[in-house]
């Protein structure tokens, strides 16, 4: 009984830690609007330059497997997770304060500091996602496996959206009342809070001799990982996901259109972001409630097609036809933004669940980090392609003549992966995952440790049951 209570407490604290990491990532969106205005007003950048700037500072999210390997092979002060969370929490706190004091006036220093901040957030995110996948468990029942993956993914991204929700509206109001430097200092508090919570993480401390053993284990894991990823049934979906996420983005161009043409202030943009955050949480609920049992190809195909059509309606705003139809700009932006956000999230959620389901036992952290890196790389390419198209379309901070054409081109680019959906076979992926799990078992110890393995399997089932009860 005491063992079960200890396990339940451990599960609760683990989910509390995962939720805190996700929530902290979302709540740091408090500074997003201030950063956008800093690039526009203080750095005097046009839309294409701003998107290129965003690409540079997002690079740490692409090398997430490196952060995962580092935590596996290089314990910090004897700990794999605890010390790293404390270190990067404190480093994030310092970087935000330096950005506030010196980075606003200096573009190059600002670029460096924002990159360091993204390293801190990405590293903590890797630890949270590794725990997320680890507690998703593995089951011979595909439906059961899909349920757990969906529940954990929606929990993590729901917590992140909740953090974004808390700051979405206040970010605009604060920017109206205070200088952006003050907002950066407020944001610095959150990574420090995460560092303080990490102090209470109970984790095994590794001795000086153990890292070498762990490095050997990691090399073996990487060999198994390479063998697993090299299978067509695995790497083809990864490439498809990356291509989908690479669809050109026009978010920066629209931000300039909102502020320079429609004359929207920080308060209204904050209200828009608040509505987007609510939609993200709603989308996570809708997917987990109604779509988690639907095949990936079906929900992804339909949602992509609908998202393309919905995205094109933004042309009514930039061509000012909404005014002719008697729809005020603010009302149109709310309706258009909400619809785009809901469909867009429903379009992305199955990708994240599929990524979680692709991760086999023993290499789940590295595999999920690779998949998230592929998604983040696609996002970086999306920003870069958007910047190039914006530049060649002649869209600047005071010229939006070709913005409608740009919106149509970018919208239809989202449908480019649809003809290749046939390469994703979830049944074959499940077989590949089970085969990897079998091959990774230490065969020479099977007969010796039968009783121990039975006890571990029983404990795992107990943990998974309590896991599901916590999520309900």
C-alpha positions, 0 to 999 in steps of 0.5 A: 500500500505504501509503495502504491502511495509513493508511486502515486505521489511520484506520478502527481509530482511528475505531472506537476513538473511537466505541467509547470514546464509547459505552462512556463513555456506558454506564459513566456508569451507575455513578452512576444508582443513586446519583442515584435514591437521591439523589432519593428520600432527599435530595430527598424526592421521590415516584415522580411527582416523580422521573419529572418530574425525570428528564424535565427533565434529559433535555431535552438529548437531544431537541435533538440536531440542534442539537448536530449543526448546531453542530459543522457550522457553528461549529468550536471552535478550528478543529475540528468534533469534536476540540475539542468532545469535549475541551471537553465531556469537561472540562465533564462532569468539572467538573460531576460534581465540583460535583454531589458537593460541592454538588448533593446538598444543593441540589435546584435546583443538582442539577437544573442540574448534571445537565442540564449533564452530560446536555448533555455526554454528548448532545453527545459522543453526537452526534459518535459517532453521526455517525461511526457513520452515516458509516461505515455506508456506502451500497450499492445492495444493500439486503441489504448496506446492512442488514448494515452498518447492523445491524453498526454499530448493534449495535457502538455499542449493544453497546459502550454496554451493555458499559460499563453491564455494567462498572458495573451490579453495582459501582454497588450495591456502591459505594453500600453501601460509600461515600456517593453523593458519592464515587460522583459523583467516581469517575464524573467520571473517565470524561469526562476520559478521553474528553477525553484520548483526543480529543486524539489525534484527527487532524482537518482544521483549519478556517481563519477564512474557512472557517466562512462557507463551511461555513455556506452548505453547511449551509444548502443541506444543511438545505434538502435535509434538509427536502425529504427529511424532508417526504416521507410515506414518511420522516416517517410512520415517524418519527412511528410510532417516536416514538409507539412510544417514548412508551408510558408508563413505570413504571420509577420506580414499580417502583424505589420498590416494590422499595426500600420494599415488597420492601426490596431494598438497593442491592446486589441492585438492582445485581445486577438491573442487571448481569443487564439489561446482560448481556441487552442484549449478548445481545439485540444478538448475537441480533438481529445473528445471526438477525434482521437480514435479517428485515423490520422490520414482521415482527420489530417486530410480533411482538416488540411483541406478546410484550413486551406479554404478558411485561410483564403478568406483573409484576402477579404480583409487585406483587399478591404472587401469586408468593409464593402460587405459592412463587416468592421475590421475588428469583428472580421479579425476576431471571426477570421482569427478564431476560425483559423486558429481552431481549424489550424490546431485541429490540423496540427494535433494529430501530427503531435499525437502521431509523433508520440505514437511513433516513439518506441520504448527505451529511445522515446526521449531521443525519438520524440526530440527528433520528431519535434526537431523535424517539426521545428525545422519545418517551422523555421523553413516556414518562416524563411519561405514566408520571408522570401515570398514576402520580399519577392512579393514586394510587401514592406512595412508600407506596401501591401499591394500583393499581400492578398496574392501572398495569402492565397499562395501560402494557403494552397501550399498547405495542401502540397503534402496531401497526395502523399498521405498514403505513405503513412501506415499506422499498423506498420508503424506499430509493428516496427515499434514492437519489433524494436522493443523486442530487439532492444531487450537484453536477451542474455538476462531474460532467464535470470531476471524473469521474476524482476521483469514480471514485477516491473511490468506489474508496476508499469501497469499500475503506474499507467492505470494511475496515470490515466486516473490523474488525467481523467 
